[in-house]
Amino acid sequence: MAKQQRPEEPLSGQQASAVRFLDEQILRELTTCVSPAVLNFVEQMVGTAEPLGVLFYGSGLRSGIQDDTLLDFYVIVKKQSDWPRGRLACLANALLPPNVEYHELTVEGRPLRAKVAILSLAQFRRLTGFSAMDTTVWARFSQPVRLVWQRDAAAAQTLRRCVMRATVTAARWTAFLGPEKGQREDFWNALYRQTYQTELRVEKAGRGAGIVASYQERYRDLLLPCWQAAGLGYETDGGEVRPHLSSAQKFREEQAWQVRRRMGRPLNILRLIKAAYTFTGGARYAAWKIERHSGIRVPLTPFAEKHPLLAAPPLLWRVWRKGAFKRS
């Protein structure tokens, strides 16, 4: 394993320069303007709550807002009670993060929808680190992200450090999971191919490569500074790079990745089971998904909103009879 830099150890000149570069790059990304509709949505969603910040990522950021766009947000809180929800949801989020909520709001007369995950700051720090067994959080935040709501400047700085930590973690894994030598994009593509296989994802297999292609210059510029910040040596040969890794080092980390891969899907299945009891707005989200994919409107009674598990069988039977699950 590459040597971990301890907090009390001074950085080398090369590492310090790389960290400054990454900090400036992440700051630019986090503060890049987004659609006013997104900001309006977040202001309504946050209301009187006091999270540390709200991070915006995903297809809504990459491709803009269409009629069927589902916005993706992470809400980072100092403590679980900082976000309004019941005790069961807080406990579940503490035990198996993150909790996910569905929010549907009207912005400038237009309905917008969002999937919202909640993490505490301590969880965010842990899940963006290289030793994290769960790959989902650092993989997401190694992609472009915007800070669209912040409590104050100190909170913004703290979240920026976590996003940079996620990016460096992802880049370290590219060295162990990528080719022995290749273009810088090849390393990122190899990484996202592995993370998508580790999770329960419905996207097509080439989705990770599509993300890298959309931000090719960004990923090309970030790789080597991240390796430098992590203390990984490398050499360049024309347009190709080779990380300095011993065979034993690469083998150990490949084995460590296999542990993460075996754990990935069970963790996601457990989250899906948990979501049946804690997914706020889950019934409305399911109804919207059915209508979006089949064109069949699913009427929701107050009982179905409150007890989605009990109401699901008759509702599913009804929409099945209308042809919602037939293949075209």
C-alpha positions, 0 to 999 in steps of 0.5 A: 500500500502507498504510504499514508501521509500522517497529519503531523508530517510536513508535506514535501514541496511537490506534495504541497504544490499539488495540494494547492493546485487541487484546492484551487481546482475544487474551489472553482468547481464548487463555486461555478454557477448553476441554474437559478432554478436549482438554487430556488429548489434548494432554498425551498427544500432547506427551509428553516433547517440548518445543514452545513451544506448542499452538494449538487451532482449527477446528470442534472448538473452534466446535462441540464434540466429537462422535463424528466430530470431527477436532480441529485443532491447530498445534504451534509449535516453536523448532526443527524437531528439537523435535518427534519425527519423522525427518530427512526430515520435518524437512527437508520442514517447513523447505522447505514448511511445515507438515507435518501428522500424524494422531494417534488417542488414547484419552481417558477411554475414548473415541477422539479424533482430531486433525490436527496441523500443525507450524511453527517460530516463525520460520515462524509469524512470517513466515506471519502477516505481511502480506507472506506469499504464503501466506494459509493461516496468517494466515487460520486464526489470524484466527479464534478460537483457544485456547492449550492447551499452553505451555512457559512464560509467555514462550512464551505471550506470543510466540505471542499476538503472532503470533496478534494479528499474524495478526488484524491482517494479515487485517483489513488485507486486508479493507480491500482486498478488501471493499466500498468501504463496508459493515457490519463483518461484510461486510468479514470475509465478503469476506475469507474468501470470497477465502481459501477460494477461494484454497485447496484447500478441500472446505468449502461456499462459505458456510463463511467466512460461517458462521464470522463469523456464529458470532462476529459480535460478536467480528468487529465489535469487532475490525475497527476496532482492527485498522485503527487498529493497522495505520495505516489510516484510516476513517470511520463512517456509522451502522452502516457503515464506509469505509476511507480508500484511494486508488484506486491503493492499492486497485488495487495490493493487489488485484493483489497478492492475485491473485498470492497467489490464483494461488499458493494452489492450487499450494502446496496441491497441493505440500503434498499431494504432500509429505504422501504421504511425510511425513504421519505416521499418514496411512494410519490417517487415510485409513482412518478417513475412508473408514469415516466416509464409507462405513461400510466398515472398512479393515483396515491391515496393518503393511506398509500403515502403513509404506508407504501409497503401495505399499499404497494400490492394492490397498486402494483396489480392495478398498474400491471393490468394497465400494461405498465410492465409489458415490454414494448 
